[in-house]
């Protein structure tokens, strides 16, 4: 019994010693001129987060904020012994309302504070080879399950694209979605994060939500007269839907050149909808 009490006392003493030592180190660090300076200026470098914009059934992503990581910044500067603002280290701070827990809403745009846009298209067996020849960067292609299962070898040849499921001709059923997602997981470089609805469809929204996938509704529908529709409607965050027919494929490079000439960056959906600062 005495030995047990001694052991408990020893353990308690050791724990207290660690606690006390840690407190002493913290007090010393707080008095360091570098730490004092970091605490003085940190608020100047903080950027507030921006909440996602929501309505009853739609959402537009927000942007994470940033805060100075005081401890990491201090450790970074302590090695050289002086304060330098370029050695500050930051941590991202998510907004209160984010995409991550809002799978029950349609995404209708990327953030309008960043000059990024995305192009989305649907794939059929007849246009896979043509898309491969064009080899355009950062296209987002939605492929139905039948086309996917019949053209895996050709799909693997597509470069600079992100590929997502399109159910069967745009109809998302949970079992078909599971098959498509498994095939995409194994055969393409991106995760199947998104579904596509050209108009609101509650069943698509529900089935994709159950798979923790976001449902996209394009903000620009370029099925007809794509070039002029884009010219008249493009803005920061636009999600541009193009019909995958021979006319659009012929005009695709011209469309892309126009978009980039106006200072927009054509990016993947994943980048367009990211709430990260960079």
Secondary structure, DSSP 4 states (H G I P E B T S, - for coil): -HHHHHHHHHHHHHHHHHHHHHHHHHHHHHTSHHHHHHHHHHHHH-B--BPPEE-SSEEE--B-EEEE-HHHHHHHHHTTTS--GGG--EEEE--SS-GGG-TTSEEEE--TTS-EEEEEEEE-TTTHHHHHHH--TTEEEEE-HHHHHH-HHHHTT--SEEEEE-TBTTB--HHHHHHHHHHHHHHSSS---EEE-SS--HHHHHHHHHTT-EEE--SEEESSSHHHHHHHH--TT-EEEE--SHHHHHHHHHHHHHHHHTT-EE--HHHHT--S--
